[in-house]
């Protein structure tokens, strides 16, 4: 019997694949996570973003099915394909984001993995499921400062200074994240709380003009995923405050406005300018809401309203 293979695990739960085409996210993680909300928000994003697909460079995996824990028809046919003692739970079926190939994995390992772990990591099956988190809002500690010797390519955190070392264009990533955030706020009207961005190879159907070229990572895109914590936001000042709080409560994907590093300040400037320019195209300039994008920037830069 063909068995599901685990390809990841996070706060929301574990992620599995059977055919390397689809990914099943099981809601067996921490309390307070909501896969039904994940499904609904995912569908909402896919509904709102295609209208602007010619302008957007973000990739969002397709979302196909929500399976409830009480869907006995589905679980009776699938439960035996999971490890023993796995109970039925809410599950979300989406397209799998393709992992990086071996050549890219080995470059990252050779550059950043402790020497005594490199060979074991290269031969490790779990580390074949390699996605990279672009952390534009954080710099990596030096080897001497770091207390950690563990190394994993699953959701590997690539920090701003590592991108500089590898010759990656952090400003391009910043622009893509900014334009995506503007569409999530003003089109989908969700606060983007706890969403994730990853770098990964492009889908087969993507326009070549939207593919990012790199000697280190090869052809890749920025992908958006994980929407279980997102909430609808009102199209007013209260919604802007909600979005600002979500921005700071997320992992450090976005540049930060308060860094003392010149390179980080440039990243924030690129992010801010792109966010405001794209927002102008999404909101009627004659409306009361036209002031909201600049208000959001002001709140983020001042951390206004934080306790």
N, C-alpha and C positions, 0 to 999 in steps of 0.2 A: 504494500500500500504506500502510495506517495504521501509524505508527511510535510506539514508546514514547517518552515525554518524561521527561527527568530532572527531578525535583522536589526533590531534596535529596542531600546527601552527608555522611557522617560517618565516624567511625573504623571502623565495621563495614563500610561500603561505600556504594554509591550507591543511591538510591531512585528508582523510575520509576513512571509510570502510563500506561495506554493509554486508559482510559475515565473517569478522574477519580473512579471509584468504588472501585477497588482500587489498592493500592500494592504494588510488587514491590521488596523489598530484596535487592540482589545482594551476595554475600559477596566483594566485590572490594576491600575496604579493607585495614587494617593486619593484621599477623600476630597470631595468638592470639585472633582473634574467631571465634565458633562459632555459625553460624546454626541448626544443628540443635539446639543447646542453647536458643537463642532460641525456636525453635518449641515445644520441649517445655515450657519454663517458661511461655511464653505460654498454652499449652493448660492447664497446671496452674493458672494464675491464673484463667482463665476458668471452670475447673471449681469452684474454691473460692469465688470472690467472688459468683456469682449467688445463693447461699443467703442472702446478707446484702444483696442489692441494694436492699431497701427502706430500708436504713440508710446505704448508701454513696452518696456524691455523685461519686466518681471515674468517669471514662469510660475503658474499655479497648477498643480496636478489635478487631473480630472477626479471628480468625486461621484461614486456610482451607487452606493447603497448603504443604508443604515440597517443593521441587524440587531434586533432587541434580544435581551437575554431569554425572553420567553418565546422566541420564534423557534418552536420545536421542529418545524419542518426543515429549517436550515440546519439547526444544530444536530438533529438526528443523523444527518448525512455527513456532517463535517467534524463532529466532536472527536471521533476516533483518530483523526488526522493531526490532532494536537497531542502534546505529551500527556501521559497518564495523570489523572487527578486534576486536570484543567477543567474548571466549571464553565458552563455557558455564561457569557456576560455581554453587555452592549458592545458592538463591534462596528467599525466603520471601514468600508471598502473604497479605496481610491487607487489611482495610478501610482506605481512605485516611481520614486525619483531615482534615476539611474546613478549608480555609484561610480566613482572614479576608477579608471583602469589601473592595472599593475604598474605601468611606467610612472604614472603620477604618484601613486602610493609610495613607491620606492624613493622618489625624489624627496617627498616630505619626510619619510623615515630617515633617510640619510642626512637630512638637514637638521632635524629637531629631536629625533629619538635618541635617548642615551645609548652609547655605543654597545654596552653589554646586552641590550635588549633588541637590537636591530634585527638580527637574524630570526629570532623567535617571532617578532612582530610581522616580518615579511612573510613568514610561512603560516601565520595564524589565519584560520578561516574567518572568524568574526571580523577581522580587520579588512577583509575584502569589501565589506559594506561601508565604504568610505564616503562620507559627506563632510564638508568643511563649513564651519560657522565663521562668517566674517565679522570679527569683533572690532569695528571701527572706533568704539568708545573705550577701548582699554589697551594698554601696552603690556606686553609679556615681561614677567620678571626674568632677570638673568639666571643662568644655570646655577650660580652660586646662591642666589636668593631663594630659589624655589625649594620647597620642602618635598616635592612630589617626584617620585621616580616611575610611577605607573605611566603607561602610554597607550592610547587607543586612537584609532583612526575613525571610529564611529563618532560623528559630530565633533570632529577635531576642531578646537578653537584656534583660529588664526587671527592673531592680534595685529593692531595697526603697524607696529614696528616690524613684525614679521613680513607683512605685505610689502613694506619698503625694502626689506632685505631681499625679497624674492622678485622685486621689480614689478609687482602687481599695481594696477592703477586704483588705489583706494578712492580717489575722487570720482571715478566712474561708478564704483559700488555705492558711494554716497548719493550720487545723483539718482541711481535706480531706486534706492531705498526711499529717497525723498519723494520722488514722483509717485511711488507706490503708496506711501503714507497719505499723500494728498488725495489720491483716488479713494482710499479706504475711508477717510474722514468725510469727504464732501460728496462722493457718489454713493458708496455703499453705506455710509453713515454708521460705521462701527468704530470703536475706540482702539482697535488693534492691540488690545491687552494680551501680552504674553505670546504674540505671534513669533514665529521663527523665520529667519532667513538662512539659507544654506547655499553654498557654491557646489554645483554638480554639473555633469555633462548635459548638453542640451537634449530636448526631445527630438525624435526623428523628423517631426513635421515643422520645426521652427524655421522661420525666415533666416537665412544665413546672415543677413545684415544685423540681426539682433544677437548673434553669437559673439561672446567675448573670446578673443584670441590671446593665448599666453604660451610662452615657451615652457613654463613650469607646470601649469595646470592643464595645458591643452585647451581645446575648445570647451567652453563652459558657459553657464548662465547663473543668474541669481534666482533662486526659487523661494516661494513663500508657502508656509505650511503652519499647521497647528492653530486652530481657531476656537478651541473649547472654552477658553476664558474670555473671549471677546463679548462685548455687550454693545447694544445699539446706543448711539449717542444723539441727544437732541441737537438740532441745528441752531445752537445759541451759545451764549457764554458759559452756561453750565456744562454743555457738551465739550467745549474747548478745555475747560478745567479737567473734566473726566479724561480727555485724550492726553492732556499733559501728564496727569498722574500715571496713566498707563505707559507713557513714554519712559518715565523714570523707573517704573517697576519692572520693566523688561530686562532681559539680558542685554549686555552692552553692544548690541548690533549697531546702533546709531552713533554718530559722532556726538561728543559732548561739548557744550559751549564754554565750559569753565576750565579747560585744560590750559596749562602753562606752556605746553609744547607747541612750537610754531607750526609743525606739520599737522597737529590736531586742530589748531585754530583754522588752518586752511581747509581741512575736511569739513569742519562745522560751517564755514563760510559757503562752501560748495553745496552742502546739504541745505542750508537755509535759503540760499538764492534760488535753488531749484524748486524747493517746496513752495516758495512764494510765487514764482513764475508759473508753475503748473496750477497752483490753486487759483490764480487769476483766470485761467481758462475754464475752470469748472464752476465758478460762482458768478452770477449776474453782478456786474460792477455797480449797478444801480440799486441793488438790494441791500437790506439791512445786514445781511450775512457777509457782505463783501469785506468787512473789517475783521472777520474771525481768523483768517490765516495769520495776519500780523499779530493779533491778540495772542494766538497760540505761541508764536515765536517769542513774544515778550514774556509770556508766562514761563516758557521753558528756560529762557536766558536768565530770568530773575528767580525762578522756582517759586513764583508767586502762588500764595494760597497753601503752601506746604506747612504742615504742623511741625 
